[in-house]
Amino acid sequence: MIVDDSRIMRNIVKKTFKKLQIPANFLEAPDGEKALEILKNNRVDLVLLDWNIPYLTGIDFLIQVRAMEKYSSIPIVMITSEASKFNIVEAVKAGVTGYIVKPFSEEDFINKISRISF
């Protein structure tokens, strides 16, 4: 699932992910609340998550998902412009699996995502 309020960014992430040549069906959410709905009603194996999304921030979404028994260990990768050490540490403490800073290179994205088991 790709969670980002920018349709353009969701498309970039989807296009870059496809280069991994991993069969995938993409679910998309423009905000944290819709993302939670998708999780409750679908099987999701990986979440690619922006920090700055409406209604429920990425970090709050991450915290809520980690509290759900069904998804407590799902890989969640932040893809965000939030590059401060404070934000990265906060995400790690909340249980993020990986962290990619925007703008990212295709090579960086592929390297980081290919290391994750999902």
Buried (B, 14 or more C-beta within 10 A) or exposed (E): BBBBBBEEBBBBBBEBBEEEEEEEEEBBBBBBBBBBEBBEEEEBEBBBBBBEBEBBBBBBBBBBBBEEEEBEEBBBBBBBEBEEEEBBEBBEEBBBBBBBBBEBEEEEBBEBBEEEEE
